[in-house]
Amino acid sequence: MRICEEIETRLRAAFRPTELQVEDDSESHRGHSGWREGGETHFNVRLRAPEFATMSRVARHRAVHAALGPELVGRIHALALDIGA
């Protein structure tokens, strides 16, 4: 399974989002630190779920990282998060 699909699967299972977009943005970082052949290094995530309404921005980011797990997060160089309720 591609990393993009893993991210989407784990976030859907953890949050039951009303909106989820996962974009592999690796190609736009070609030649930069952390980029590797084949991509799957840089991701943009837009996530909306009701449970985020009462969470601070930091708590939302921690929840997403916990849902993804340290093994998956360790394979990603950059993860841009746009999280809201």
Protein Blocks (a to p, Z undefined) as FASTA:
>chain_A
ZZklmmmmmmmmmnopabdcdddfklmmgoiahiaghijmbccdddddfklmmpcfklmm
mmmmmmnopmlmmmpmbdcddddZZ
